[in-house]
Amino acid sequence: MTETLSLPLPDASTPTTSDNVTDWALEQFQAKYGPDISKDDIWEYLYGVMHSPEWRMDYRHDLQRNLPRIPLADDFEPFRAAGRKLMDLHIGYETVDEYPVQCLVDGEPDEGDADGSAYRIEGRMRWGKGSDGTEDRTVLVVNNRCQLVGIPVETVHYTVSGRTPLQWAIDSLRVKHDKASGIIDDPNGWRDWADEPFNLIRHLRRLVTVSYESAHIIAWLPTSRPGESHLYEPGPVTLADIIESQGKGPPLEDSTGVIYTDEEFVAHLESIPYDTAPE
């Protein structure tokens, strides 16, 4: 028998005090922002600042070959608060609230009352088509009977490795047949969806929530460039602002805002309408 090396894994349930933020890094942050900054705060700040459009643009070449550089932005708390909210969304994407996009089955509104076959993936999901034949990403066609309509246009402006969460779902949740082995990979047979097919719709709605709220939070980040916060004034967020913030240049002058508390985040996400046709 081939000899093997036994490498016991640590018990994941055992509490640990180790972390990946050095004492030196903590000292730098505390010297800049005050003695109350903790290592957990720094992790949240990092997650927030790494979603900053300016940070991604400034270091887009460095990220291909070097370790990321972290700026000490003018304001710490907006990035920490944004990072906390984004972490909650992205880690808990399977349990966030469903976005109320409408599910249509055979052209009628449906909330899980149709037969199970109405929610099955038949080969591959796809985007809808506009009247001019172009792709309509406000409509997701699950199959020939079922579709989700009214997907907010803002969702297309939050991407992970170049694809939106819904596009990842389209590309990965499809029936695949390996000719060589004869193995069929059918997501309809996965436990949660096999027992309750409407859970697929719930999953897709949650991905809409993740995309929509992430786009909001990122669009309202202040600049991450030290010494430039005075160049940006708070103002209403529009679709044009979100597009501008996705790596095509600095945000528009009225595209940023500073949100310090969870209550302000909730109020912003629930009450600030988007102008989908800005002048």
N, C-alpha and C positions, 0 to 999 in steps of 0.2 A: 504494500500500500504506500502511496506517495505520502511523504511526511508533510504535515501542515503545521503552521504556526497559529496557535490559539491566541486570539486578540479579544479578550473579554470587553464587551461594550458596557459603558456606564449605565446605571439604572436611570432611565429617563424620569422616573417619578421622584428621584432623590433631589431635594433642593440643592442648588449650587450658588455660590457667591462669585463665581468667575464671570468675567465679561470681556469684551473686546475693545473697550475704551481705556486707554492708558491713563495713568495718573497725570502724566505730562499733558495729554490732551485736555483733561479736566481742568488743569491749571490754566491753560490758555483760554478756555471758554469762561472760566470764572473771573479771570483777569479782565476780560472784555465785557462780560454781561452781569457779573456780580456773584457773590459767594453762594447763593441759593441754587445755582445750576447743578443738577445731578447728572450722573452718567446716563440714566434713563432719558432725561431731558435731551441730552446730546443725541441719542439714537433717534428720537422723534424729530429733532431738528435736521439731522442728516437725511432722513426719509423725505422731509418736506423740501429741503433745499435741492435735493437731487431730482425733484420734479419741476424745479424752476426752469422756465424756458430759456432764460439768460444763461443759467449754469450749463444746460445741455448744449447751448450754442457755443459758449466760450470754450468748453472743454471737449467738444465733439471729436477733435483729432487726438487729443491726449488720451481719451478713453480707449482708443484702439491699441495703445501700446504702453500706457503707464497706469499707475494707481491714480484714482481720482483725487483731485485737490479740492479741499473744502474751504470756501470763503467764509469769513466772519462778517456776515451781513450787518447792515446798520441796525436792524431790529431782529432780535432772537425769537420773541414769542410768536409772531405770525407764522414762522416756519415750523416751530415746535407744534403749535396747535394744528396747523395743516397736516404735518406729518402724522400726528396722532389720529386724526380723522381718516387720512388715507390708509394708514395701517389697519384701522378697524374695518374699513371697506374691503381692502384687498385680502386680508387674512380671513375675514368672515364672509367672503363672497357667497358662500353656500347658505348663509342664514340671514342675510340682510333682507329688508322689506322688499317685496315685489313692486316694481314700477307698474302703475296701472295702464299699461298698454292693452288694447282690446284684442281678445282672441275671437276670431271668427271661424266657425265650422259650418261648411256648406252655405256660407254667406250670412250666417246668423250669429249674433253674440253668444258666446258659450263660456261657462266657468266650470268645465269638467263634467257636464251632464251628458255629453255624447258618448257613444260606445268607444271602447279603448282604442280601436283601430284608427280613430280620427286624429290621434296624436302621435302616431308612429312615423318614424323617419323612413321614407321610401327612397333609398339610395343616398340622396344628399339634399340638405336644405339649400335654399337660394334666396337672393334678394328679389324684391318685386321689380316690376318694370313700369316706368312712367309712360304717359301718353305718347311721348316721342321715341319710345323704345330704349331710353337710357335707364341705367340702374337706379332704382328707388330704394334707398336705405332706410326709409321710414316704414317699409313693409318687409317682413320676413316670412317667406313661404315655407312652412314646415313640410307640407305635402299637398297633394291636389285638393284636399278637403279643408285643410287648416292653415291659417296664417295669422300673424300678429301685425296689427296696423296701428299707426300713430306713434311709432318709435321716435323720440325726440331727435331732431337733426343734430343736436350737440353731441350725441353719443359717438359720432364718427370722428370726433376730434380728441378722443382719449384712446391712445394705442399702447400696446405692449409688444415690443420688438416689431413694430411696423404694422401690427394688425389690431383691430378693435377686439374687445372680448367676444362680441357676437360673431365676428369673422373667424376667430379662433374656434368658436362652437361649430360654425358651418364646416370648417376644414377638418375638424377632428371627430365630430359626432356624425359619422356617415357609415353606411354599410359597406364594408370592404371585403373582397373575396380574393384570397391569395391562391392563384392558380396552381402554383407548384405544390403546395401542401394541402390545398382544398379547404383550408381553415377559413371560416367566415367570422369576421368581427362585426357583430351587430349590436349597437348601443341600445336597441330596444329591449335586449335581453338582460341588461344590467339590472341589478336587484331592485333599486328604488323605482325604476321606470317600468320594469316588467310587472310589478305588483300594482302600481298606480301610474298608468301612462301619462296622466295630466301633470305629473311632477316634472316632465320635460318642459312644459309651458312655464311652470313656476321657476324653474332653473333659468330659462331664457329671460324672464322678467327680472330676475335678480341681477343678471348680467347687465341689463339696461340700467338698473339702479346704480351699479358700480360705475358704469361709463358716464352716466349723466352727472352724478354727484362729484366724481373725480374731475370732470371737465370744469364744473363750477369752482371747485376748490382751487385748482391750478390756475384758472383764469384770474382769481382774486389774490394770488400771491403778489407781494411786493417784489421789487427787484432784489436779486441776490448779490448784485454788484456793490461792494463797499463804496460808500461815499456818493452813491447815485440816488438815494431814496428821495431826495428833494426834487428829482426830475419827474416824478410820477405822482399824480393826484388821484384820490379815490373817485370813483364814478360808476355808473351803471355798466353792467357787462352785457355785451351784445355778441351775436354770432361772429361778427367781424373781428371782435377782440380775441375770441378763442382761436380763430384761424390764425390771427397774427401771432398769437402766443405759442404756436406749435413749431417753433424753430425757424420761422421765416424772418425774424428780426425782433427788435425790442417791442414790448407791448405798446399799444396805442396809449396816448397820454391819459385817457380816462379808463383804462382797462384794469387798474389795480386797486386793491383796497386792503385794509388791515383789519383782520378779524381776530380778536383776542380770546374769546371765550366760547365754550360749547354752545351756550345759549345764542350767541351772535351767529355762529355757524348755522344752527337750526333755523333761525329767523331768516338768514340769507337764502338758504337752500329752498325754503318753503314759500317765501314771499317775493323774491326778486324775479320778475318775469324776464325772459329773453326776447329780444327783438330779432325775429328771424329774417327780417328784411330791412336791415339798417340802411339809412341813407348814406 
